[in-house]
């Protein structure tokens, strides 16, 4: 089983650190903002991360998931 490939581990740690820091500073609104910002960043660099994955989930799938999670947290709190 492949847990990570390419830069998946580092990108996953970056996203997790952004979300955790935003939660500490701003609460659930910060989590929503961090998820949306992470989705935008991953959407912007999606071409250079084609071969990356974390926990066998390819990074091309992360930005729609983070976008949906950000919208869900924003409206459901």
PAZAPA-4460 file (N, C-alpha, C; in steps of 0.05 Angstrom, whole numbers, plus 32768, in hexadecimal, padded with zeros to 4 digits):
% residues 77
    n_x    n_y    n_z   ca_x   ca_y   ca_z    c_x    c_y    c_z   seq   type   mol
   8011   7FE8   8000   8000   8000   8000   8012   8019   8000     1      X     A
   800B   802C   7FEF   801A   8044   7FED   800C   8059   7FFF     2      X     A
   801A   8064   8012   800E   8079   8023   8011   8094   8018     3      X     A
   8028   809A   800C   802B   80B4   7FFE   803E   80B1   7FE7     4      X     A
   803A   80C2   7FD4   804A   80C1   7FBC   8050   80DE   7FB4     5      X     A
   8068   80E3   7FAA   806F   80FE   7FA2   8070   8111   7FB9     6      X     A
   8063   8128   7FB6   8062   813D   7FCB   8049   813B   7FDC     7      X     A
   803B   8125   7FDB   8021   8123   7FEA   8024   8126   8008     8      X     A
   8039   811C   8013   803D   811F   8030   8041   813C   8038     9      X     A
   8051   814A   802A   8057   8166   8030   803F   8178   802B    10      X     A
   8030   8173   8016   8018   8183   8010   8003   817D   8025    11      X     A
   8000   8164   802E   7FED   815E   8043   7FF4   816B   805D    12      X     A
   800E   816B   8064   8016   8179   807D   8011   8197   807B    13      X     A
   8016   81A3   8064   8011   81BF   8061   7FF3   81C6   8064    14      X     A
   7FE2   81B6   8057   7FC5   81BB   8059   7FBC   81B7   8076    15      X     A
   7FC5   81A2   8084   7FBE   819D   809F   7FC7   81B4   80B2    16      X     A
   7FDF   81BD   80AD   7FEA   81D3   80BE   7FDA   81ED   80BA    17      X     A
   7FD2   81F3   80A1   7FC2   820B   809C   7FA7   8209   80A9    18      X     A
   7F9A   81F2   80A8   7F80   81EF   80B4   7F82   81F0   80D2    19      X     A
   7F96   81E3   80DE   7F99   81E3   80FB   7F9F   81FF   8106    20      X     A
   7FB0   820E   80F8   7FB7   8229   8100   7F9E   823C   80FE    21      X     A
   7F8F   8238   80E8   7F77   8249   80E4   7F62   8243   80FA    22      X     A
   7F60   8229   8101   7F4D   8222   8116   7F54   822F   8131    23      X     A
   7F6E   822F   8137   7F77   823B   8150   7F72   8259   8151    24      X     A
   7F75   8266   813A   7F73   8283   8139   7F56   828D   8135    25      X     A
   7F47   8280   8124   7F2D   828B   811C   7F15   8278   8121    26      X     A
   7F1A   8260   812A   7F04   824E   812F   7EFA   8241   8115    27      X     A
   7EE0   823B   8114   7ED5   822C   80FD   7ED5   823D   80E4    28      X     A
   7ED3   8257   80E6   7ED6   8268   80CE   7EF2   8266   80C3    29      X     A
   7F06   8265   80D4   7F21   8261   80CB   7F26   8247   80BD    30      X     A
   7F19   8232   80C7   7F1B   8218   80BA   7F0F   8219   809E    31      X     A
   7EF8   8226   809B   7EEC   8228   8081   7EFE   8238   806E    32      X     A
   7F09   824E   8078   7F1B   825F   8067   7F34   824F   8060    33      X     A
   7F3F   8240   8073   7F58   8231   806D   7F52   821A   8059    34      X     A
   7F3B   820D   805B   7F34   81F8   8048   7F31   8204   802C    35      X     A
   7F23   821B   802A   7F1F   8228   8010   7F39   8232   8005    36      X     A
   7F4A   823D   8016   7F65   8246   800C   7F76   822F   8003    37      X     A
   7F76   8219   8012   7F85   8202   800B   7F7B   81F6   7FF1    38      X     A
   7F61   81F6   7FED   7F56   81EC   7FD4   7F5E   81FD   7FBC    39      X     A
   7F5F   8218   7FC1   7F67   822A   7FAB   7F85   8226   7FA5    40      X     A
   7F96   8222   7FB9   7FB2   821E   7FB4   7FB6   8203   7FA5    41      X     A
   7FA9   81EE   7FAE   7FAC   81D5   7FA0   7FA1   81D5   7F84    42      X     A
   7F8C   81E5   7F80   7F82   81E8   7F64   7F96   81F6   7F53    43      X     A
   7FA4   8209   7F5E   7FB8   8219   7F4F   7FD0   8209   7F48    44      X     A
   7FD8   81F6   7F59   7FF1   81E6   7F54   7FEB   81CA   7F4C    45      X     A
   7FD2   81C4   7F43   7FCA   81A9   7F3D   7FDB   819C   7F27    46      X     A
   7FE5   81AC   7F15   7FF5   81A1   7EFF   8010   8196   7F08    47      X     A
   801B   81A1   7F1D   8035   8197   7F27   8033   8181   7F3B    48      X     A
   801B   817A   7F44   8017   8166   7F58   8009   814D   7F4E    49      X     A
   800B   8148   7F34   7FFB   8132   7F28   8002   8117   7F33    50      X     A
   801B   8112   7F3A   8023   80F8   7F43   8023   80F6   7F62    51      X     A
   8019   8109   7F70   801A   8109   7F8D   8001   80FE   7F99    52      X     A
   8004   80F1   7FB0   7FED   80E7   7FBF   7FF4   80E5   7FDC    53      X     A
   7FE0   80E4   7FED   7FE4   80E0   800A   7FCE   80CC   8013    54      X     A
   7FD6   80B8   8021   7FC4   80A2   8029   7FB5   8097   8011    55      X     A
   7FC4   8095   7FFB   7FBA   808A   7FE1   7FA3   809A   7FD5    56      X     A
   7F9F   80B3   7FDD   7F8C   80C5   7FD1   7F9B   80D9   7FC1    57      X     A
   7F97   80D9   7FA6   7FA6   80EC   7F95   7FA0   8109   7F9B    58      X     A
   7FB4   811A   7F98   7FB0   8136   7F9F   7F9D   8144   7F8C    59      X     A
   7F98   8139   7F74   7F85   8146   7F62   7F68   8144   7F6D    60      X     A
   7F64   8133   7F80   7F49   8130   7F8D   7F46   8142   7FA5    61      X     A
   7F5D   814C   7FB0   7F5C   815C   7FC9   7F4D   8176   7FC6    62      X     A
   7F52   8185   7FB1   7F47   81A0   7FB0   7F28   81A0   7FAF    63      X     A
   7F1B   818D   7FA0   7EFD   818E   7FA2   7EF4   8186   7FBE    64      X     A
   7F02   8173   7FCA   7EFA   816A   7FE5   7EFE   8181   7FFA    65      X     A
   7F14   818F   7FF8   7F19   81A5   800A   7F05   81BC   8005    66      X     A
   7EFE   81C1   7FEC   7EEB   81D6   7FE6   7ECF   81CE   7FF2    67      X     A
   7EC7   81B6   7FEE   7EAD   81AD   7FF9   7EAE   81AE   8018    68      X     A
   7EC4   81A5   8024   7EC6   81A7   8041   7EC5   81C3   804B    69      X     A
   7ED3   81D5   803D   7ED3   81F2   8045   7EB7   81FE   8044    70      X     A
   7EA8   81F8   802E   7E8D   8202   802C   7E7B   81F6   8041    71      X     A
   7E7E   81DC   8047   7E6E   81CF   805B   7E73   81DB   8077    72      X     A
   7E8C   81DF   807E   7E93   81EB   8098   7E8A   8208   809A    73      X     A
   7E8C   8216   8084   7E83   8232   8083   7E65   8235   8089    74      X     A
   7E55   8224   807D   7E38   8226   8081   7E2D   8216   8098    75      X     A
   7E3A   8201   80A0   7E30   81F1   80B6   7E3D   81F7   80D1    76      X     A
   7E55   8203   80D0   7E63   820C   80E8   7E69   81F5   80FA    77      X     A
***
